[in-house]
Amino acid sequence: MDGPTLYHLSNGVVGGVVAAMGISIIVTDGSSLGAGLMAVGGSGLFLFAASQLLFSDDPSDSVPNSGGIGLAVLGAVLVCLGALLQLAT
């Protein structure tokens, strides 16, 4: 898998997980500023990553160097682990 695709997929995963966590907090505990911002921000990040992957002629325009790609993948893994830990408690 090439770098730009991996970068945008990682950002999409982060956005989707953060949005899902925000929405689940709103559904279970009622709305709050933090949960609303998580839902809106996560959705925005997910939609931006999806639009870069699906509609951009050159998705590598918005991708940092190779170290940034690795950090994006690491961030996606950590966000997923954090979501799993939150679900377990």
Backbone as JSON, one array per atom type, in Angstrom:
{
  "sequence": "MDGPTLYHLSNGVVGGVVAAMGISIIVTDGSSLGAGLMAVGGSGLFLFAASQLLFSDDPSDSVPNSGGIGLAVLGAVLVCLGALLQLAT",
  "N": [[0.85, -1.17, 0.0], [0.57, 2.2, -0.82], [2.12, 5.24, 0.45], [0.48, 7.74, 0.63], [-2.16, 6.68, 0.52], [-2.21, 5.03, 2.79], [-1.8, 6.95, 4.77], [-4.12, 8.59, 4.56], [-6.11, 6.69, 5.0], [-5.5, 5.99, 7.64], [-6.02, 8.44, 8.93], [-8.74, 8.56, 8.39], [-9.66, 6.38, 9.89], [-9.03, 7.27, 12.48], [-10.68, 9.56, 12.61], [-13.22, 8.37, 12.27], [-13.4, 6.69, 14.53], [-13.19, 8.53, 16.66], [-15.45, 10.1, 16.15], [-17.46, 8.15, 16.47], [-17.11, 7.54, 19.17], [-17.78, 10.01, 20.33], [-20.47, 10.24, 19.51], [-21.55, 8.0, 20.79], [-21.25, 8.75, 23.45], [-22.98, 10.94, 23.54], [-25.42, 9.66, 23.07], [-25.65, 7.91, 25.27], [-25.11, 9.42, 27.66], [-26.26, 11.89, 27.29], [-26.18, 15.13, 25.71], [-23.15, 16.99, 25.55], [-20.64, 19.56, 25.62], [-18.02, 18.63, 25.04], [-18.48, 16.03, 24.01], [-20.04, 16.65, 21.8], [-18.21, 18.15, 20.28], [-16.33, 16.16, 19.8], [-17.84, 14.44, 18.16], [-18.44, 16.09, 15.93], [-15.87, 16.98, 15.09], [-14.52, 14.52, 14.64], [-16.14, 13.46, 12.62], [-15.7, 15.35, 10.63], [-12.93, 14.99, 10.12], [-12.98, 12.35, 9.2], [-14.57, 12.63, 6.87], [-12.96, 14.4, 5.38], [-10.67, 12.84, 4.94], [-11.81, 10.75, 3.48], [-12.7, 12.15, 1.23], [-10.27, 12.99, 0.15], [-9.15, 10.56, -0.57], [-11.04, 9.52, -2.4], [-11.78, 11.52, -4.29], [-9.66, 13.17, -4.98], [-7.21, 14.19, -7.34], [-4.48, 13.92, -6.94], [-3.66, 12.53, -4.18], [-1.37, 12.72, -2.67], [-0.65, 15.31, -2.26], [-1.39, 16.45, 0.19], [0.03, 15.09, 2.1], [2.37, 14.46, 4.67], [5.96, 14.0, 5.17], [7.65, 10.74, 5.19], [7.95, 10.04, 7.89], [5.77, 11.28, 9.06], [3.7, 9.78, 8.04], [4.08, 7.32, 9.31], [3.6, 8.16, 11.95], [0.9, 8.81, 11.75], [-0.23, 6.3, 11.31], [0.5, 5.04, 13.71], [-0.94, 6.67, 15.47], [-3.57, 6.01, 14.7], [-3.68, 3.34, 15.5], [-3.34, 3.64, 18.28], [-5.6, 5.18, 18.95], [-7.63, 3.37, 18.33], [-7.04, 1.35, 20.21], [-7.49, 2.81, 22.56], [-10.24, 3.29, 22.31], [-11.2, 0.68, 22.48], [-10.44, 0.1, 25.11], [-12.05, 1.93, 26.45], [-14.56, 0.9, 25.88], [-14.39, -1.48, 27.26], [-14.57, -0.81, 29.9]],
  "CA": [[0.0, 0.0, 0.0], [1.42, 3.38, -0.91], [2.1, 6.14, 1.6], [-0.69, 8.61, 0.74], [-3.36, 5.9, 0.84], [-2.09, 4.61, 4.18], [-1.97, 8.15, 5.59], [-5.52, 9.02, 4.58], [-6.88, 5.63, 5.68], [-5.26, 6.13, 9.08], [-6.78, 9.6, 9.39], [-10.15, 8.18, 8.35], [-9.92, 5.52, 11.05], [-9.03, 8.13, 13.67], [-11.9, 10.36, 12.58], [-14.39, 7.52, 12.49], [-13.43, 6.22, 15.92], [-13.49, 9.68, 17.53], [-16.86, 10.45, 15.93], [-18.28, 7.11, 17.08], [-17.04, 7.7, 20.62], [-18.57, 11.18, 20.67], [-21.89, 9.93, 19.33], [-21.98, 7.07, 21.84], [-21.37, 9.51, 24.7], [-24.2, 11.73, 23.44], [-26.57, 8.76, 23.18], [-25.77, 7.3, 26.6], [-25.06, 10.37, 28.77], [-26.82, 13.18, 26.92], [-25.22, 15.96, 24.98], [-22.24, 17.88, 26.27], [-19.78, 20.26, 24.68], [-16.92, 17.76, 24.63], [-18.99, 14.95, 23.15], [-20.44, 17.25, 20.53], [-17.0, 18.49, 19.53], [-15.75, 14.9, 19.31], [-18.65, 13.94, 17.05], [-18.28, 16.97, 14.77], [-14.47, 16.93, 14.64], [-14.24, 13.2, 14.08], [-16.84, 13.34, 11.34], [-14.98, 16.19, 9.67], [-11.68, 14.33, 9.75], [-13.33, 11.19, 8.38], [-15.03, 13.09, 5.56], [-11.82, 14.95, 4.65], [-9.83, 11.73, 4.49], [-12.53, 10.05, 2.42], [-12.71, 12.96, 0.01], [-8.93, 12.96, -0.41], [-8.95, 9.25, -1.19], [-11.97, 9.22, -3.48], [-12.0, 12.55, -5.3], [-8.46, 13.96, -5.28], [-6.38, 13.71, -8.44], [-3.19, 13.54, -6.38], [-3.8, 12.6, -2.72], [-0.09, 12.93, -1.98], [-0.43, 16.74, -2.03], [-1.62, 16.8, 1.59], [0.68, 14.07, 2.94], [3.72, 14.85, 5.11], [7.04, 13.05, 4.84], [7.41, 9.35, 5.6], [7.79, 9.99, 9.34], [4.39, 11.66, 9.36], [2.83, 8.65, 7.71], [4.22, 6.38, 10.42], [2.91, 8.7, 13.12], [-0.55, 8.69, 11.52], [-0.59, 4.89, 11.53], [0.6, 4.82, 15.15], [-2.08, 7.35, 16.08], [-4.77, 5.23, 14.44], [-3.62, 2.16, 16.36], [-3.56, 4.05, 19.67], [-7.0, 5.58, 19.11], [-8.43, 2.13, 18.36], [-6.82, 0.72, 21.52], [-8.2, 3.62, 23.55], [-11.68, 3.04, 22.18], [-11.47, -0.65, 23.04], [-10.34, 0.19, 26.57], [-13.23, 2.63, 26.95], [-15.69, -0.03, 25.8], [-14.21, -2.56, 28.23], [-14.85, -0.33, 31.26]],
  "C": [[0.9, 1.23, 0.0], [1.17, 4.33, 0.26], [0.87, 7.02, 1.7], [-1.98, 7.86, 1.09], [-3.35, 5.48, 2.3], [-2.33, 5.78, 5.13], [-3.44, 8.53, 5.7], [-6.43, 7.95, 5.19], [-6.72, 5.73, 7.19], [-6.03, 7.31, 9.65], [-8.28, 9.31, 9.37], [-10.54, 7.3, 9.52], [-9.98, 6.35, 12.32], [-10.32, 8.95, 13.72], [-13.14, 9.54, 12.86], [-14.52, 7.06, 13.93], [-13.78, 7.36, 16.87], [-14.95, 10.09, 17.38], [-17.78, 9.42, 16.6], [-18.27, 7.22, 18.6], [-17.87, 8.9, 21.07], [-20.06, 10.92, 20.57], [-22.38, 8.98, 20.42], [-22.11, 7.77, 23.18], [-22.66, 10.33, 24.68], [-25.43, 10.85, 23.65], [-26.75, 8.26, 24.61], [-25.9, 8.34, 27.72], [-25.75, 11.7, 28.47], [-25.74, 14.06, 26.31], [-24.39, 16.81, 25.94], [-21.33, 18.52, 25.23], [-18.67, 19.35, 24.16], [-17.37, 16.65, 23.69], [-19.42, 15.49, 21.8], [-19.25, 17.61, 19.66], [-16.31, 17.23, 19.01], [-16.51, 14.39, 18.1], [-18.44, 14.78, 15.79], [-16.86, 16.9, 14.22], [-14.09, 15.6, 14.02], [-14.9, 13.0, 12.74], [-16.14, 14.17, 10.26], [-13.69, 15.56, 9.2], [-11.95, 13.12, 8.87], [-13.74, 11.62, 6.97], [-13.89, 13.68, 4.73], [-10.94, 13.83, 4.11], [-10.5, 10.96, 3.36], [-12.53, 10.84, 1.13], [-11.34, 12.99, -0.64], [-8.67, 11.64, -1.13], [-9.8, 9.06, -2.44], [-11.96, 10.24, -4.61], [-10.77, 13.35, -5.68], [-7.69, 13.33, -6.43], [-5.04, 13.21, -7.93], [-3.28, 13.62, -4.86], [-2.49, 12.82, -1.97], [0.2, 14.4, -1.74], [-0.53, 17.11, -0.56], [-0.97, 15.83, 2.56], [2.05, 14.57, 3.37], [4.76, 13.81, 4.7], [6.76, 11.67, 5.42], [7.28, 9.2, 7.12], [6.38, 10.35, 9.77], [3.41, 10.56, 9.06], [2.88, 7.6, 8.82], [3.52, 6.86, 11.68], [1.39, 8.62, 12.97], [-1.02, 7.26, 11.76], [-0.55, 4.57, 13.02], [-0.57, 5.47, 15.88], [-3.38, 6.58, 15.89], [-4.82, 3.99, 15.33], [-3.92, 2.54, 17.8], [-5.0, 4.49, 19.91], [-7.91, 4.36, 19.16], [-8.26, 1.41, 19.69], [-7.53, 1.49, 22.62], [-9.7, 3.41, 23.51], [-12.05, 1.67, 22.75], [-11.4, -0.65, 24.56], [-11.55, 0.9, 27.16], [-14.46, 1.72, 26.91], [-15.6, -1.11, 26.86], [-14.57, -2.11, 29.65], [-16.29, 0.08, 31.43]]
}
